[in-house]
Amino acid sequence: MSSYFNPVNYCIDNLCRVVRHSIRHRYNLRRMVLLLVVLGGLGVSHYTHAAGNAMDCDYTGTYYIFGPSTTLRVPPNTAVGDTIGSWITFPASGWQCKILSTSMNDSVKAGIGLYSPYSIDRTIDIDGSSHSVFSYTGKAGLGYALRFRATGAGFSSDWKPMNGYSAANMVYSSPLLGPIPYNNSSAFNLNVEVQIRFVKTATTLTTGWAAAFDPAYAYNYRTYNNGTSNGTEIFRYRLLQFPERSLNIQLMTQTCTTPDVTVNLPDVGINQFKGIGDVKGLKAFNLNFNNCPGGLEGIHYKFGATSSVLNAANGVVALDSSSTAKGVGVLLRSQSNMPITLNTEYTLSGYNASSIQSYTVPMNAGIYQTENTVKSGTVKGAFTFTLIYK
């Protein structure tokens, strides 16, 4: 009897195991479905976030604000800590906002909060303002500074350096926009305008593409209850980004060739000098800048001295030790006889960025009376000039 029922028991036992196995899989399936619903809920919450206090803002499309495709040419003399090129502007973008009916009689003001996810490498002066330089742009040796402002509803804030690292140090636009009228809860654009300036942060900077990176996170911000309360919609941020292969670094190695110039000044009688500051013996000459590279924003130059500077504002230096004359120095002047200030940058006019070209700068050199008494003798002095590639 038992031998007859053993196969049946075996089959029942195996069937039970199959059923139990199936139940376990169904249980796992339910857990998986539940998990997917939870994850889906997290994803949806960004778009279904409840309206903000006093003001509600949203945007359409991607949350990215993409920077323009840029070729960044690094001049040969760029030092660590120097800016590279000029400010680069992101397209203005932001949110469509409306004042809620619950705040129709309130004084609501709007603005933008911005911060960088990258740590601060250094602080430098740009255009007279202190800017933090953030350390990572997807390219070793390259950092960046930011400035921004808010616009909307007929208002505009001031341009402001963005010096905040991390959300805890978010920087807010100022002054705030508004008060913004309720206007039957009509929508208005609240935009952030951002400019970025790149900075050389290390000698390891090389030619090539920068990896994709996000310079800043932007949030809409408001004050309400007549300025006693404020808030930020944290789930509706915008992300500024340079996508992959949109920022190309080119280190420039070519420089202008600048031959030495010898200027033979004419003889001048000592009785021609009438007092300190008198200038005699002016002689025209040319500075030549040959085979200068294209692709730069510009080329500047400045003059220095190999002997003592006697009058920097008038470009006067002392005679060298081999000179025998007394009471005079040598000076530089422009073609139009305007004083050349030493250690001050001058722009090479007519620079053409489209190709390699040569340039000529007409100048004058002369003798400048430095003392009440002038004694005859030889006059010899020298200047240096330095090229600055922008």
Number of C-alpha atoms within 10 A of each C-alpha: 5 7 7 8 10 11 11 11 12 11 12 12 12 12 12 12 12 12 12 12 12 12 12 12 12 12 12 12 12 12 12 12 12 12 12 12 12 12 11 11 12 11 11 11 11 13 12 10 13 11 12 16 19 24 27 19 20 19 16 8 5 8 16 17 22 16 21 15 13 13 15 20 18 25 24 14 14 18 15 15 19 15 24 21 18 13 15 15 16 19 16 15 21 29 23 17 21 22 25 21 14 11 17 16 12 20 17 26 22 28 26 27 25 30 22 24 17 19 14 19 15 14 14 17 12 14 7 7 9 15 23 23 27 26 22 20 20 17 21 16 17 26 27 22 27 26 21 23 26 29 23 21 17 11 15 20 18 14 16 19 21 27 22 24 19 16 13 8 13 18 21 23 25 17 16 22 23 18 17 20 18 21 13 11 16 12 16 17 18 27 22 28 17 27 20 18 19 22 24 22 23 14 12 11 17 16 14 15 17 20 15 16 18 20 23 21 20 25 22 28 22 24 24 19 14 13 13 7 12 16 15 19 19 14 14 19 21 22 18 22 19 23 17 14 13 17 23 17 18 16 15 18 10 13 19 18 13 16 10 9 12 9 14 14 17 12 11 12 12 16 9 11 19 13 14 15 17 13 20 20 17 19 16 18 18 15 15 17 18 16 16 22 23 18 18 20 15 19 23 16 15 17 18 19 19 13 14 14 16 18 17 18 13 17 24 31 27 25 25 16 10 10 13 13 16 18 17 27 26 27 28 26 21 15 15 9 13 12 17 21 20 23 17 13 15 15 13 16 12 10 20 18 15 10 13 16 15 16 17 14 13 13 19 21 24 20 27 27 23 22 14 12 14 20 14 14 12 12 21 19 19 17 17 12 15 13 20 19 20 19
